[in-house]
């Protein structure tokens, strides 16, 4: 099958579920969903920008951090060891066992 034929079939296959959803979901429900998304998305974006500026749990930290206790570099790719780490980031130092948030500050649990 040629590349342009795959593209055409991909468009058809992706359009069929959308057409079925249009028949099943009423227009008013779609309007409500879009309005809700249009309101919540800017609020979420503002929370992330604000959280990054003040370094709280809503922010995004792309910098590498050091352990708050022993100053060992914490790997940027890590496996969360708690539900809090899964939601908000953070790590546990492999050398001293210090738990820290995504900004490298010590967390007491």
Buried (B, 14 or more C-beta within 10 A) or exposed (E): EEEEEEEEEEEEEEEEEEEEEEEEEEEEEEEEEEEEEEEEEEEEEEBEEEBBEEBBBBBEBEEEBEBBBEEEEBEEEEEBEEEBBEEBBBBBBEEEEBBBBBBBEEBEE
